[in-house]
């Protein structure tokens, strides 16, 4: 988006040798010459018929896309998997946050639907190379944000069983530091889906509590909003709305926006919901989309222009699925 219109950037598909399919999950940028996209790519190796999945990261420098496959400079998916020391079976990167020349990329190592055997992973890019940290198995990193040298990660912690998964936030206050788990109010079982930071003393996170299977986030549970004021995390009370919260953005502590979906009596998603918090009370609005609400719902983010919001997601289900973008000016 150049301020006037959207355009499709150059096709990079032909540059990924041996790729059968790919999935791009998240994007972040701090100016028109510094953007990252993360996801995964599937390929079939020479030494066997099994499909393998690898983490994939793309960096935009204002002119070209650089393809990164962490921990291997020269990457060819036709390389024998037996010879690959950096082979991660069924791994993917799920979110990215840019902070100047640095970037924080989060992912999952292991089967996505099996929380008891997967491990959350953090990759940090210092402008030249990646470093990697793996965390306790059974947990999940769902979203990351960064700014002013800080890294904030939202997800869930677990001892390896879905029945004891709890909302969790990890934080690092210095560039290159290892994020550690923060102290939260008692919230019960659940998970955090998204996090947004305006600064070191104004951070917002949303998710849900009381889910049936926290590892798989098989809701809907109760909506959850947390706020960090620089000293402690506080649970922000919501009206009794049956809504699953999926994304949060904010212009200030008294101008917070949350995107989610509402559910009907049969626990089927019925409509896209926007919640706004003015520091004292919540209001809600709805966005019409053609077809049903399927998949991961909608993501909301503020744009550099004053008071502009972007709401993006997927409308319709199955063969009728299509991208949907709403702009608030």
N, C-alpha and C positions, 0 to 999 in steps of 0.2 A: 504494500500500500504506500503510494508516494504522496498521499494527502488528497489526491483527486480520484484515483481509481485503483482497482486491484488488477494485478497481472500475475501470470504464472511465470515463475523463475525457470532458469535453464534446467533441462532434463538431466539428471545425474544417473539415471538408471543404468545406462550403458557402461558406466565407469565401475560398476560393482561386478567383478568377474565371478561367474558361477552362481549368481543369485537367482533364486526361483521366485521369491516374493519378499516383500518388506512391509513393515508397519512403523509409521512415524507417530509417536505418542505425545510429544510436547515440544514447545518452542519458547525461547525467551531471547530478548535483545535489550540493549541499553542505548543503541543508536543505529543509524542505517548502515553502519559499517562493522557491526559486531553483533552477530546473532548465532544461536545454537539451536539445533534440532536433534532430538534423540529418539531412539526406537530400537528395532531389531530387524535382522534379515535372516531368511531361511535359505539353506543351501543343501546340496547333497554331495558328499565327499567321494573321492575316488575309491576309498577302501571299503565302502559299504553302502547299502541302499537306504539307510535310515536318514531321515531329514534332521538336520541340525539347526539350531538357532544361535545367533551370535548378537551381542550388543553392537549397536551402530550409533555413531555420533557424527553430525555434520556441522561445520563451522563456516559462517559467511563472513568474509572480510571486506565486503563492499563491492567486490568484483567477481569473486569465484567462491564456489563451495569446496571446502577441504573435507575429505572423507577420513574419519578417524575410527579405527577399531582398536580400542585400548590395549596397550602393551604389545602391539606388533606394528612396526612401521610399514613394512611391505606386506600387504595382505592380499591373498588370493584364495578364494573359497574352494578352489580345486586342490589346494595343498592337502596332503594326506593327514587325516585327523589324528592318526596314531603319532605323528611327528609334531603335533601342535601342543606345546606346553601351556599355551594360554587358552585352551579349548574350554569353553563354558557351556555345558549342555543345557538347552532350553533356558538360556538367560536372556534378559532384555533390560534396556534402560527405559525408565518410565517418566522422568521429569528432569528439568534442568533449570538452573538459575544463573544469570550472568551478573558479575560484579566487576566491571572494568575489564582488565585483561584476564581476570580469574573467572572460573566457572565451576559450579558444583553440579554433578550429575548423579542421580540416584537410580537404583535398579534393584532387581531381584535375582538371586542365584538359586535356581531350583524350580520345581514345578509350581506354576502360579496358583493352582487350586489346592496346593498341599502346604498349608502354613507350617505344619509341624516339621517339614524337611527343607524349607527354603530359608535363605539368609538374606537380609537386607544389605545392600552394598552402596558405598559412597565413593565416587571418583571425583577428585579435584584436579583442575587444570590450572597451572600456575603461569600460563603464557607460553610454555615450552613443552611440557610433558605432563602426563597423568600420574597421580598416585592413588592407591586404592586402600580402602578400609572396609572390612567386613564386620558385621555386628551379630548379635546373638541369634541363633537359629530359631525360627518360629515367629519372629517379629516381621514387620512390614514397614517399609518406607513408601508413603503414598505421594508426598508433595514436598518440594523444597523451594525456599526463597532465600535471597542473599542481598546484602547491601552494606556499605561502609565497613567491609571486613567481616561482617557477621554472616553466619549460615544458620538457617532455621529449617528443621525437617519435621514434618508431621506424619504420623502413622499409628502404629500400635506395637505394644510389647507383649511378649508371651513366653511362657516357659516351654512351649512346643505343643501346647494343646489349644484348640479353638475355644474351649470352654473357659479359659482364663486369660483371654486377650483383652487388653485395656488400652484406651487412648494414650498416646505418648508423643512427646516432643523432645527433639534433640537440638542442642545449640552450641555453637562455637563463637567466641567473641573476638578472635584474632585470625588473620589470614594464615592458612596452613594448619590451624589448630584442629584437633579432633573433636567433633561435636559429641557432647555427652548428654545423657537423658536428664531432663529437668523435673523438678517437683511440681506436680499438678494436684488440684483438689481431688478428693475421692469422687470418681465418676462411674464406677461400675464397669461392666463389660462393654466393649465397643471399639471404635476406631475413629481417627481423624483423617479426613479426606484431602483437605487443602489448607494452605497457610499463606498469609500475606503480611509483609512487613513494610511499614512506612518509615521506620527508624528503630533504633535500639530500645525505645520505650513506648512503641506503639505497634503491636503485632497482633494479628487476628488469625484464628484457626477455627475451622468448622468440621463437623462430622456427625456421628450418631452414637447413641448408647442403647444398650438393651437389645442388640441384634441377636438373632437366633444362632448365627454362625459367624462369629467375628472374624475368623481367619479369611473366610470367603466374602465377607461383607454382604451377606445374604439378608438384606433388610426387608421391609423398612423398620428401623428402630426409632428411638426418640431423637429429635434434632438437638444438636449440641453446638454452642458458640463459646469460644474462650477468647479472653483478651489479656495481653501482657502489657503492664504499665511501666515496665522498667524494674519492678521489684518483685512482683508475683503474678501468677495466672489467676484470673477470676472467671467464673462461669457467668455468662450473661443470660438472664432470664428471658425466655421467649413466651409469647402467647401459646395457647394449646392448639397449635396448628399441626395437622398431620402431613408433614412435609419432610422430605429427605434433602439435606443440605449437601451440595456438591462443590461449591466454589465460592470464594470470598475475595473482595477487593475493597479498597478504601482510599478516600482522598484525605481523611483526617479521622480522629477518634469520634467525631460527631457527624460523620458522613460515610457510613459503611454500607456496602451492598453485598447481598448474598444471593446466589442462584441455586435453585433446587427444583424438585418436582413434587407434586402432590399426588396422593394415592387415594383410590376409591375403596369401596367396601371389600372388594376382592383382592386388595393389595396390588392392583395394577396401576402403573403410572398413568395419570389422566391429563396433566397440564404442567407447563413450565411456570415456575413461581419465582418472582423477584421480591426479596425482602430488603427494606431499608431501615437503618438504625440511625437516629439523630442524636444519640448520646443519652436519651431519656426513654424513648418508646419506639416500637416497631410498627411499620406499615407494610402492606404487601400489594403487589400488582401481578398481573398475569400477562404472558405473551402467547399469542396464538401461533401454532405451528401446524403445517399441513401434515396430516397423518398422525400416527401415534408417537409416543415418547419412548424411545428404545435406547439400549446401550448405556453409555456412561452419562447420558443427560447433557447438561449444558455448562460451559465454563464462562465466567464473567471476569473482565479485567478492565481497568481504567486505561485510557489512552493519553498520550502527552497533551493533547488539546484540552483546554479547560472544560471540566465536567463531561467529557465524552466517555461513554462506556461502550464496550463491545461484548456482545453475548453470542457465543458460537457453540454449535452442537450438531446433532444429527436428528432429523425429523423423518418420520416414517419408519417402517420396520421391514426387514427382509428385502425383497426385490424392490420395494418402494422407497428404500432409504435414500436420503439425499442430504447434503450439507445445508445448514441453516445459519444465517448471520444476521444479527440485529444490531443497529447502531443507535445510541442515544446521544444527541448532540446538545 
